[in-house]
Amino acid sequence: MASAKKVNTQAMSGQPPQGDPVERREDGDRLAALYGLTPKVESAIVTAIEGGAEDRARALVAPLHPADQADLLVRLPPSRAAALVRILGDSLDAETLTYLDENTRDEIVDVMGMAALARQLPDLDTDDAVNIIEELEQDEIDDVLAALPAEDRVLVEEGLAYPEDSAGRMMQREIVTVPSFWTVGRTIDFLRSSKFGDTQFYLIFVIDPSRNPIGEISLGRLLCTPRPRRVSEIMEVDFRKIPADMDQEEVSILFRRYGMVSAPVVDEHGRLIGMITIDDVIDVIDEEAEEDLMALAGVGESNVRSSLLETLQGRSSWLLINLVTAIVASAVIGLFDATIERLVALAVLMPIVASMGGNAGTQTVTVAVRALALRQIDSDAAASFVRRELAVAVMNGILFAALAAAISFLWFRDPDIAVVMAVAMFANMVVAGLSGTLVPLGLVRAGVDPAVASSVFITTITDVVGFFVFLGLAALYLVH
């Protein structure tokens, strides 16, 4: 009764019922309002670009957040994006470059020119500046560095000296440090009177005379503590210091595991040289996840803005490998061509066995690769993981063997075919589960990225085993 009254009330008041197209459109409008770049704004900017209304285009883009400006440049066709960059000139927010993917940023930088890029970089944190410069060609890097102010050039050159994809490349050099004997009041006064107004930071690092970090203080704790108390009394001494040469993926794992928002970076002597913040770690997590996803799909590093040649190169190599593995599977089928000729039902049922094994293997290897990437599987946990996945494979094998047998019997009315189908399905599901765990673990031990090579091996193993077991059993028991 209550639900009926509610519906009647909605109808009488003229409000659209839940799920009504009008309500869904209003929800979409409310969601779009959270972003500065709405379809209406984007359309107006495009119209201004096409009509040559440069002042209007600049006026429409200026209020947008740098992330929205970057999104706009990505969504526009390259020619219109280039036109917009030329219209904006030096008014293009430097932070916009940090939100662009590498390919789009290359296009934008080519339009801007090295001189304009050098004028923009001093407005960025050092980690963002290093991230942009490291993707340039060496002659372009030299030109940009030469045009930078001396202080900025030294910091960027020091960042570029660290290994690629390391904590040293990720860190920003703008950090707040205080000695342990300072009071809370003196620290707050220092922050108010210093140059840190434009710097984003969450922690204040306490250092000794050798610049070794001995503690950290969150801004919340600092502001909630009486001014006379000393920094040494409120600092957190149990904190994690990240070596400058640590791989960025390891850094992201640390941040994720311990819920960190910022962390100090130290050199080989333990001296504080910078910090890493959560926004940079999120970028790394996205980048690593995208790399794994693309590698598992065998599409390389291409994206929607990649050229036709780049897309072909990224995909054709993997398709060539898949062609070779498909030939191997076909060779197994060729061993039983006489058997297939005598019993047409085998040709009908073969794809079911191969498809189920391939899908089961893909499920398992996806879980395994992700767990390996997150360091959730070590030498001790590997055996337990394999046993668990084997148990899942056995149970799935029993379930789908029974279903496959029932379908085969109903289809062909032959109990022998049903039995062969059941045994082949069970064997392939178990092999898929085992290979989905053992292959990526073996590749890691061999020093090969499991995301890149696992899917090729899994597909080959499940196809070969599935066809061999199914056709082999058929040859032994069905064909006389």
Beta strands, then each sheet from edge to edge (+ up, - down):
strand 1: 177-179
strand 2: 203-207
strand 3: 213-218
strand 4: 242-243
strand 5: 262-266
strand 6: 272-277
sheet 1: 1+ 2+ 3-
sheet 2: 4+ 5+ 6-
end
